[in-house]
Amino acid sequence: MKNNYLLLVTNNRVVSKLKGESNITFLFPIEDFTVGIENAFKINEIDIDHAYIFVNRLLDKEGIENFKSLIKNLPSNIEGIVFDDIGVLQVLNTIPNHLTKILFLNHLNSNYESINAYLDYAESVVVSTDITEEELKEILEKANKSVVIYTFGYVNIMYSRRLLLTNYNNHFKKNASSTSNLVNDLGQDFKIVENKYGTVIYTGHPFNGLRYRGSKNVLYYLINSTFLTDEEVIEIIHSDKNLEQKYPYRYLSEKDTIVRIKER
């Protein structure tokens, strides 16, 4: 079975290296419509066919109006969009467009019932990483349309519209930076990216779901290249192994997160 990858890119180098491969669809974060990604693209910089665009900002009224203008002027080589704001979905369903719509709610698409409800309005959804493998199997069996599986990459665990790095640096009089690493009191590490629209905190290590490849009812296997080198991205896509010794982190996929609190 051929694995179709949806590759979220942050530079043109990796696009140039992989653009000849028919099983890769490139997902471009769009300038002024994304957070948590250092390098975004202008629409006119995307010059390959069958491209998708990534919009993950929570949009205010001005942002929605700007998004309407973006959609009305999309070039024909843009064939799909991945997004997480329901306001974006409303715009897409009221303005004529040719886009394949994929809803990416980070932590919310976690059961087949809610997924099927959203699939009435979108072509596909990205399944949450906050579920066990058994729960994922149930979703793949019962989803009404093919879904997208987050297959490899650092996981967005928090998004704030506040400029958290800027506020911290100003308060403690430190040098400003748009990226940082954080280690909490438990020794857990995280990665942080800020732009003018907000701050995103990621896991400190990439989630490895390569073992999901070959599953049924999958539209795309999503690879998020944020923080990855070009060589790592190429290895991940080309390897027929799961690379678990090199990338061992499965996070919540092996644990049931439902906990019963003891009665007093």
N, C-alpha and C positions, 0 to 999 in steps of 0.2 A: 504493500500500500504506500502511495506517495504521500509524504508529509508536506502540506502546504503551510509555509511560514508567513506570518505577518511580522515584519521586522521594524520596530520603532528605532529610527536612526537619529544620530545627533551630528553627523558630518557627512560630507560628500565622498570622502575617501572610501568608506566601506560600501557605499552605493556603487562606485565605479568598479570595485573588486567583485561585486556579486550581481550586478545588473543583468548579466547574461543568463542567469539561472531561472528557469521557468516556474519553479515552485516557491519563489520568494516574491511577496508583495511588500513594497516599501511604504512605511507609515511615517509621515513627516510632521513633526510638531510645528505649529504655525505661530509665527511671531505675533505677540500681543494677545494670543488666545491660549497660551500654555503657561503652566507653573511647574517647578520642580525639574526643569531641564535647562542646562546651561546654554545650549545652542539651538535656536529655533530658526525656521526658514520663512522667507517671504514666499508668497504664492508664485511669483514670477521666477523664483529660483528653482522650482521643481520642474525639470525638463524631461522626465522619463514618463513612459506610458503606464497606464493602469495604477497610478499612485493613489494612496489614501492619505487623508490629513487627520491630525490629532488635535483635538480641542478639549482641554481638561480644566480650564478656568471656570469658576462659578461666576456667571456674568450678571452684572447689574443692568439697569435699563439702557445705559449708554453702550455697554458691551453687547447687549442683544441687538441694538440698532446697527452697530458695526458688523456684527455677525451676519445680519440680513444682507448688508451690502456685499460682504464677502461671498455669500452663497449665490447672490444674483450675478456675480461676475466671475464665477469659477471657470477656468479653462477646461476643455473637454478631456484632458488627460487625467483629471482628478475623478476617480471612480467611486471612492468610498470615504467614510468619515467614522472615526472612533471618538466618542464624546461621553461626558458624565453629568451634564447639566440637563435636567428635564425641560428647561426652557429652550435649550437647543433642539430637543426633539419636537417641541411644539412648532418652532420656526420651520424645521425641515418638513413637517407634515402640512404646512400651510403655503410654503413657497415652492413652486414647481422645480424639481431637480432630479438628476439621474443617479443620485448617490446611494450606495449600499450603506445602510445605517447600522452601526454597531454600538450598543450601549455598554459603557465601562463604568460601573458604580463602585469600583475598588473593593469595598467590604460588604456589599449588600446583596449581590446576586448569588445567594448561598443555598437556595432550594429550588426544586423544579416548579413549584406552584407560582412563586413570584417571577421566576424566569419566563414561564409560559405567559404570564400576564403582560410582561414587557414585550414579548415576541409578537403580540398582536399589533404593536406599533413600530417595531424595528426588525430588521432582517436577522440580527443575531445579537448576543450579549457576550461579554467576557465574564466567565465564571470566577467567583471569588477564590482567593487562595486561603481563606479562613475556614476551610472545611476539610474533613477527612477524605481519604481515598474512597471509602465506601459511599460517602455522600456524593462524591463526584460521579461514581459509577451510576448511582440512582438518577442523577441529573441527566447523564448521557443517555440513559435508557428511556427517560420520560419526557425530555424536552421536545417540544413540537417542531423545532427547527434546529439545524446544526448550530453549535455554539463555538465560542472561542475559548481556548484554554491558555491561561498564563503559564507558559512552559519554562521560561528562564528569565531571570533578571532580579535586580533589587526591587523590593516591594515598598510602595508608598504606604506608610502606616499613619501619617498625619498630614493634613493640609490646613494651614491657617492663612487668612488674608492679611494678617499682621506681618510686619517686617521683623521677624524675631531675631535674626542675626544682627540687623542694623540696631535694633533697640538694645540688644545685649552689648554690642561693641560701643555704643554711645554711653551706656550706663557705666561700663567698666573702663572706658577710655582705651579701648583696644583698636588695633588697626582693622579697618573695614574689609570684609571679604564676602563674596557671594556664595561661597561654599565652605563647609566646615565638617569636621568629625566631632562626634560627641560620645563620651563614655559616662554612663550613669553610675550611681553608687553601687550597683550590683555587678559592675564590670561589663555590662552589655554595651556594645558600640553601635552607633548610628551614623548615617550620612545626612547632611543637610544642604539644601539648595534654596536660595532666595533670589527672586527678581522683584520688580516693582509691583507685581500683583499678589505677592504673598510668599510663603515659606512652605516647603515640603520636607518632611523627615522620612528617610528611608531606613530599611533594615541595614545592618552593618555588613551583611554577606548576601550574595545573590541566592534567591530561591531556585532550586533545581527540580523541575518537573519533567525532565527529558524522558523519564520512564512512561509518561502519558502518551508519547508518540505512538501512532498506530491504532489509537482508539477510534471507535465508530461514532458517528454523529458529530464530527468536529469539522467546522468550517476552516479555522486557522489555528495554528500553534503560535502564540504570541511570544516573541523574543524582545525584551526591552534592553537595548544596548547602552542605556545610561550607566556611566562609570566603567563600562567594559572597553578594553582595547579592541582595535580592528581584528587583531589576531585571535583574540578570545571569541569574538562573534563568529568568525569563519570556522574556528574549531568546533564550536557548539553546533552550528548548522550542518557541517560536513561529517561530523563523527557519527557513526552508527552505534556508539556506546553511550551509556548514560552519564559517564564522567563523574561518578559519585565519590571517588577518592579525592578528586581535585575540588569538586564542589559538593560538599556533603549535606548542605542545609536543606531540609524539607519543611522546616517550621511546623505549622499546625496540621499538616497533611496526615500525620500518624497519630494525632491525639484527638480525643473527643473533648471539646471545650465546654460541654455542658456539665456544670458542677452543682450538686445538691447541697445546700447549706444545712448544716445540722440544726435540728430543733433544740431549743433550750430545754 
